[in-house]
């Protein structure tokens, strides 16, 4: 039987870099689109999350059925993996989406996305606990920079006051914790049944549960043609497309390079927040952002 090769040619690397950057950029812009839906159309974060999750779940499942139908049918028949699917739906998808949208609501897309990057600290803590080791020198420096950057963003440089809304900071840190679980909880089943399949199941289950609780059909915001277009973008491009492009990049260039290039997400979120919503960031904010992003390159 022929073995699969993972040799990365220059062409494959270039394609991988391109799709990873594009995926991160779509995620970043998607944060600002979500902010516009909340601020200009009065869309509730839970309403956006419920619609986005169930629609993206359908797209993931269709993609899985079209590309790997045997894996999809196998995953559905794998009853023992259902607890992981449900936990993943509740924590990796629902909690991540809801906390992220609320962080955007209380702050702005740039700040919320940078705070989400702190998920690497929680992943590092998990790795150290499992390996029964302390962080290395580079990792310790990354933790220190991330902590200092978060303090700067939260206080605006004045340690006697809180410049960032407490709710925004709490939602942002909760989002970072929930996002970290995506790198831990569903890994085994994803390795067995594939990313599209498992994420499709988790997104769809999460969407069904959230729709049952939120009943989005009963209080839909009044969306004009632009609003509908923004919702289509956040589902098709900002969720399904961004994840598909990013994971395609991971397969071509590896998780480490993809993580580094993924910093395009908070950068684009910040830029789009300024251009599209008029968000204002102080020099202290930008220094805090830079310190947190530097952490990404130190923690491996």
Secondary structure, 3 states (H helix, E strand, C coil): CCCCCCCCCHHHHHHHHHHHHHHHHHHHHHHHHHHHHHHHHCCCHHHHHHHHHHHHHHHHHHHHHHHCHHHHHHHHHCHHHHHHHHHHHHHHHHHHHHHHHHHHHHCCHHHHHHHHCCHHHHHHHHHHHHHCCCCCHHHHHHHHHHHHHHHHHHHCCCCCCCCCCHHHHHHHHHHHHHHHHCCCCCHHHHHHHCHHHHHHHHHHHHHHHHHHHHCHHHCCCCCCHHHHHHHHHHHHHHHHHHHHHHHHHHHHHCHHHHHHHCCHHHHHHHHHHHHHHCCCCCHHHHHHHHHHHHHHHHCC
